């Protein structure tokens, strides 16, 4: 059983960003999404993106974002930003490169590269400090 406080990771930038490498998911909605993702893997390391059906996630869609991985796992582009996320941030970053939306030096691209290389989910949490936002 995972504790509510994840172990620290090399990607952590206290006090505003943490990466939970062990997926200590307590929230039932996150557990539902993770279970959906796990069921789509069909014995593979990662599910095929074509198997993800947004209608299967309709309950969670407003709070989800999806990232499309570019060639060699070096570029990451938001392919979907949930409406709740867009409203909270007062912008929709669909179609934008992930690196454009975070402050310079933020570890998010490094985490996405790790996910791409290791083929595993990572839960991140903390304060949102997006570029060009007060």
Secondary structure, DSSP 8 states (H G I E B T S, - for coil): ---SS----TT-BTTTBEEETT----SHHHHHHHHHHHHHTTTSSS--GGG--GGGGTTTGGG-EEEEE-GGG--EEEEEE-HHHHHHHTS--TTSBHHHHB-TT-THHHHHHHHHHHT---EEES---BTT--
